[in-house]
Amino acid sequence: MLADIRALADDIGIRFVGSPADAQAAKYLAGRFRDTGLEPMLVPFPVLGWSLKEEARLEIQAGAERWRVPCYPFVYSSSSPVAGFSGKLVYAGKQELFASAKYRAFERGKFRFRKYSILDRNGMPAAQVVSRDFPDGALTAAWGMLPLPRTTPTVLVSEKDGRRLEALVAAGASATLHLSTEFHPDWLATNVFAHLPGSDSRRADEQILVAAHFDTQYTGPGAVDNASGVAAVLSLARHLKAKQPRRSILFAIYSGEEVGFVGARHHLAGLKETERLSSIRAVVNLDMLACNEPNWIHASEDFLAQESSRRAAADLGIAEKYGSLEIVTPPWPSGDQDPFYDENIPCVSFTWKGYKYPYTHTPQDTSDKVDAEVLLDSFHLACRVIEHMDQMM
């Protein structure tokens, strides 16, 4: 698993959806499935590409004070004029970065970040600045995307810089934002699949979907997010091939998770169009497995997801080893299980609370950040959940 993480994160590097590195990674993954004795299937699909042409520049002026603030644009932000957008900076309420309806009530408020507008000469918002307020000490990172077709230039700043920005706005600050981006309507991304037939001919048409995403944000090599999950899927393919489960296993390594789960959604659409969605009896998703404070299990409300998770954790003594265990319901943060969860398919997602991992979506998410012990325990936990699902259905 560590070798696969290094190959993806260190050798290939940033794998933004539809980019040449994204295609290179898909070919690598196909080769790794062949190494396990499974024949891969590569499925390309169109995606709206986007790239940052030069580093974004956000400059704040308040009285005699001038400050250049480190920032990253949201994916699908449009460009500013060459001279930039300049104007008064005003507080504009809260920016929600996730679909908060999935959050438990006491956690929803954490994901509403402060938003500021740069007003043009007519007093209309021309660009926006969002402060990443959670968790404390959150770094500057590319975090999220703008919903099309609204592509107002928008950048995210760190929690620390956001606190300073809050004070300067109260003092009457103005701002200038320079942003140069490009859209690529003809880019293609690729999903990679491999199928392990079930050993029981009566149940072989029933499939457990085991998934991970291999794409990254445009800002980092994604060792933890999500080369760790991909490496675990590849290892599960080797392990389960030897175990010969009764039901078939469909391994899916998606692109485009970071821009709205477009790879998983494309797969789901294809299953619906060919009337094969009913063959997917459960989904196990692996995303960010190798952080050093695990909070692994995110399960749908049904008996299969809940009970397979509880049995697997008990088998391995997870609560005893790590001091506690929480099965989060509904399964969040959002991930490639979401489109299937919305179809009422039992889902278990293994992840750490990535919004607390300080290097998420940053250039520092490199292979040296991987906690090998947590990665291995996550692999065993996912394996036990799949085995229990196969026995329980």
N, C-alpha and C positions, 0 to 999 in steps of 0.2 A: 504493500500500500504506500509506503513512504517513497518508493522508487517512482510510482505513478504520480504522486503529488509533485515530486521534483521535476518530472518530465513535463507536466502540465504548467506548473507555476514558474519554475526556474528556467526551463529550456524554451517552452513556447511563450509563456508570459501572458500578457493581457489578451483576453479572448472575448472581446466585445462582439455582440451578435452581428453576424453577417460580414465580419472583417476577414481578411486573409488568415489571421491567426486562428479565428474561429473554425475556418475550413481545415486548417492544419491539424487542429485538435481533434476534429471529427475523424480524420483519417487515422490519427494515432489510436483513437478509441476502437475503431474498426479492427485495426491490427491486434489490439489487446484482446478483443473478443475471439479473434481467430486463434490466438495463443491458448485460449481455454478449450478450443475444440468446438466453439459455437460459430455459426455463420452469421456475420453481421448484415444488417440492412440499413443503408443510408438513405434518408428521405429528406431531400431539400425542400424548402418552402420559402416563398417571398417574404421579405421583411422590409420595413422602412428603415433604412440605415441613417445614421447620424454620426457626425464627428465634430470634434473641437479643433478648429484650424490653428488657433494660437491660444496661449494662456490667457484666461480671463483676468481683467483688472478692475478692481473695485476700489475707488479712492473716496475717502470721506474728508470733508472739511467742516470744522466747527470753530469759528473765530480764527485765531492764528494757527490752530492745530490742523495738520494734514496727516492722514494715515492711509496707507495702502493695506487693505484687509485681504488676507489669504482666503480664497473662495474657489468653489467648483460649481459649474452650471448644472442644472437639472438636465437630464437627457431630454431632447426635443426642444430645448430652448432655442429661440431664433436669435439672429444676430442683431447687434445694435448698429446704428450708423457708424461710419468710420471714425467720426469725432466722438462717438460714445453718446449715451443718454446722460444728461446732466439736469439736476433740479433738486428741489427740496426733498428731504427724506422724512417720511411721516409713518407713524405706526398704522398698520392696516389690519389689525386683528390677528387671528390664529390661522396657521396653515396646517391642514391635516395631511399627513404623509401616507396614511394607511386607511383601509376600510374599517373604521373604528367599531362598526357594528359587531365585529367578531371578538372584540376585546371584552374581558370581564369588566364590570362596571368600575371597579376601583382602579383599573389601569388605563382607562380611556384617556384621561386628561394628560397623561405623560407624553402623548404623541401629537399634541397640538402645539406647534412651534410658533414663535413670534414671527410675524411677517411685516415687512416695511415696503412702502412703495416710493419709487423715485418719480416725482410729479413733473410733467412737462410744463411748458409756459402757459398752457390752458388749464392747468391744475388737474390734468388727467394722468392716471398711472401709466408710465412708459416702461418701467422695469420693476423688478421686485428682488428683495433680499430676505432670505429666511434664516433665522437663527436656530441651529440645532440645539435645543435646550435640554435634551435628555439623552443619556445619563449625564451626571456631573462630569465635566472634563472631556465631553465628546469632542473628537478631533474634526478638523475640516475633512469632508469626504463628499464624494458624489453619492447622493442618497435619493433615489427615486427618479421619476420622470414626470413630465407635464402631460396631462391628457390632451390628445389631439382633438380638434384642431387648434385649441388655445395654446399658443407657444410663446407667450410673453417672456422675454428674457428674464430668467430667474436664477439666482445663485444661492448657495448654502454656505454659511460660515459656522465656525466652531462655537461650542457653548461659551468658552471663555471670551472670545471676541464678540459674541452676541451680547454678553453682559456689558461690555464696554460700549458697544454700539447703542444699547438701550439708553445709557446715560447721555451720549452725544446727541441722539435724536431729541431727547428732552431739552437739550441746550440749543436746539435749532440748527442741526447739521444739514448740510447738503451733500450730494453724492454724484459721482460720475462712474458709469459702468461701461467698459469696453468688452464686447463679446463678439467673437467671430466663429460661426458654426456653419455646417453644411449638411444638407439632407441628401440621401442617396436612395431614390425610389426603386432602383434596380438590384439592390443587394439580395443575396440568398443566404439563408442559414440552413443548418442541417441537423436533424435528429438522428440518433444512432440507436438501433434496436438489435436485440438478439433474443432468440426464442429457445427455451429449454422445454422439450415436450414432457408431459407428465407420464409417470410410469403406470398409472391406472387408466386403461383405455376408456373406462366408464366416466372418468372425470377429466380427461385430457383436454376437453374443450373449455374447461373452466380455468381461468388464468388469474394469478396474482401478479400485479404490475409492481415491479421494483424499479424505482426511478431516482434520478439525481439530475442536476443541471451542471453543464460544463462551461457555460459562458460566464463572463465577469462583467463588472462595471468597466467603464473606459479608463479608470484611474488606477487599477491595481491588478496584480497577477493572480489573486484569488486562491491562495494555498488552502486556507481554511474554508473560504467561501468561493467555490465549492469543490476544489480538487479533492478535498477530504471525502466528501460524499461520493464522488465519482470513483475514487480509489476503492471505497468500500463496496460499491456495486460490482466492480470488476472482481473483487475477491469473493463476493457472494456468488457470482457466476461460477467461479472455479469450485467453491465449496458445495453448492447445491447440485452441480452437475454430478459430483461424486455421491451425494446423498440420495439422488433420484426421488424427489418429492412426487406425491401422487398426482397433484395438479400441475399444469404447465406454469412456468414462470416466464413472464415477458419482461426482459430488462430494457429499460428506456433511459437513455441519457440525452436530455433535452438541451437545446440552445434556446436563448431568448427569455430565460426566467427573469432576468434583471429588467426587462422592458415589458412586464405584464404577463409573464407565463405564456408567451406566444407559441413556443414549441409545444408545450403541453396542450394548449388550446387547439393547435393545429392537429395534434394527434387525436384529441377527443372528437373534433369535427369529423375526421376521417372515419373513426369508429362508428359515429352516428350515421354517416352517409352510407356506410356499407352494412349497417344493421349488425355490428359486432360488439357494440358497447356492453351488451348483456353478458359477454364472455368474461368481462373484468369483474371479478368477485370481490377484490380488495386491492388497496393501493398502499404500498410502503414507500415513503419518500425519505431520502437522506440528504440533509443540507446542513453544513457547518458542524461536523462531528468532532473536531479535534481541538476545541478550546479547552482551557484548563479548569473551567467551572461548569460541568455539564448540567443541563436541564433537558434531558433527552426527549421524553415521550409526550407527543401531542396527538391526541386520539379523538376520533369522532365519537358521537354519543352512543353508538350501537354496541351491542353485547360483544360482537366479534372483535372489534378494535379494542374495547376496554379490557376484556378478559384475556386476550392474547398478550396485551401489554403487561397486565398484572402478573400473569404466569411467567413471562419471560424475565421480568425484573426479579421475581422471587427465585427463579432458577439460579440466577447469577449473583444474588445477594447484593443488588445495586444499592438499596437503601442503607444496608449495613456498611458497605465499603465507602460510600460518599456522604453518609450522614443523613440523607433524606432522599426522597423521591417524590416528584410531583407529576401526575398525569394531567396535562393541560387539556381542557375541553371547553369550547371547540378547538380544533387544531390551529394554532397560530404561533408565531407570525406567519403571514401569508407565504405560500410556496407553491410548487408545482402540483401539490395534492389538491389545491383549491378547485380547479375545474371539475375534478372527479367528486370531491366533497359536495359540490353544488348539485351533482346528479344523485346524491344519496348513496354513494358507494362507500363502504367502510374504508376509513383512511387512518393510517398511523404515520406520523412524520417524526423523524429523529432530528433534533437540532439543539443548538444552544441558543440562548437569547442573544442573537447576533447584534442587536442594537447596543448591547453592553460590551461586546468584544471591541476593544479600542481601535483595532486595525481594519475593521470592516470597510471595504471599498476604498482602501488607501493603498499607496505604493508599498506600505510596510507589511501587507498580508502575504508574507513569504514563507517558504517551507520551514524555516527555523522557528516559526511560531507554533508549529504543530505539536500538540501533546500526544506522543505516540501511545501512551497508556490509555488515555481517554479514547483515542481513535480505535484501538483494539477492543476495548470494552463496548464501544458503540457498535462495532462490527458484530460482536458476539450477541449483543442485545437484539439487533435487527435480525440476525439469523434465527434466534429463538422465536421471535414474533412470527416470522414467516413459517417456521416449522409448526408452531401452535395453530396458526391460521389454517394451514394445510390439514391438520388433524381435526380441527373443530368444525369445518364447513361440511 
